[in-house]
């Protein structure tokens, strides 16, 4: 069941609105070199629906390698809010810890996706 949700960073400088096609179900983590260090469980959002409601100028963008995956963070508190996926750029992962009243521990065990050796690395 699709739902629209708002998410904020820790300090509140950044607020986004997203459409979650599967609601909060399907939380996951990736084991690529970046995500395994970040450790934030996330849920899928339709990338085209991500709207920055507050703090666009306070978002920092991090990319590397192919620059397909794009990770956004609050410049003030450092919290990762969302990222555009390398595996499917039409999808964003949204940090479930950024939704008010949602506790990541309630989703444990959160499954891990294989990101260490991405399929596009083979070509």
N, C-alpha and C positions, 0 to 999 in steps of 0.2 A: 504494500500500500504506500503510494507516494505521499510525501509530506514536505511542507516548507518549514524550515527551521532557521533560527538566527543563532550565530555563534560569536563569542567575543574572546579577545586575548585576556590575560590576567589583569592588566591595568585598565582595560576598557577603552583604550584609545582606538582599537580596531573592532569593528562590528561588520560581519558579513551575513548575507541571507543566501540560502542554498535550497535546491530541490533535491531531496533524497528519494530516489525511485523506490527503494526498499525500506524506507524509514531508517531506524537505527539497527536493523538486522544486518548481519554480514560484516560486523567489525573485523578488521584484520590488521596485520603488521607485515612488513616486507623485510627480508634479511639482506638487502643490498648494503654496500659499505656505508651509505649515508643513513638509511632508515634504521638499521640496527643500532646505530649510535643514538639516534633521536628517540627511539622506543615508544613513539606515540601511536596508540591504536587509532584507526580511522575508519570512517564509513564512506561509501560512494555517493557522490553528487554529480549531477549533470553539469559539466564544465560551463556550458553556455548560460546556465541559470545563476552562476555565482555573481552576486552583486555586493560590492563594497558599500555599505551604508554609511560608514563613518571611518575615517582614518586612512584613506587611500594613500595619502602622502606619508603616512607612518608605517607603511608596509615595506619591508626589505625583501628582495628577490634573490634567491640563491639557485644557480644552475652550475653544471659542470659536464664534462664529457660531451655527449651529443647535444646537450642543452634542450632536450625534449622535455625531460622532467623539470618542473618549475616549482620551487618551494618558497612559500611566503611566510614571513615572520614579522612580529611587531618590533619596530626599532627601539621602543622604550623598554618593554619587559622581556623581549626575546622569545615569546611564546610562538611556536609554529601553529598557524591557524589552518592552512590548507596547502595542497599541492596538486599540480596537474600531472597526471600519471604518464610515465614513459610507455608503459604497456598499452595504454589507450588514452591518447590526449583529449578525447571527448569526455573523459571522466576525471573528476577531482576527488582526492581523498580529503576528508575534513576531520580534524582532530576531535575525537568524541569528548575529550576533556574540556573543550571550548563551549559545549552546549550547557546552558544553565540547568542544574538539577540532574545532570547525567554523570554517573560515576564509572570510570573505566573498569574498576574492579568488578562491577556487576556483569561484565561481559567475559570475564575469565572462564575458562582458558580461551584467549584470543589466538586464532590460528595464524600461522606465518605463511606468507607467499614466498616462493623462490624468486629472489631478485639478484642473488649473487652473480649468477651467470645468465644475464638477460638474453632471450632468443635473438635479439637484433645484434648481439655481440658476435654471432657466428659468421656474419657476412662480411 
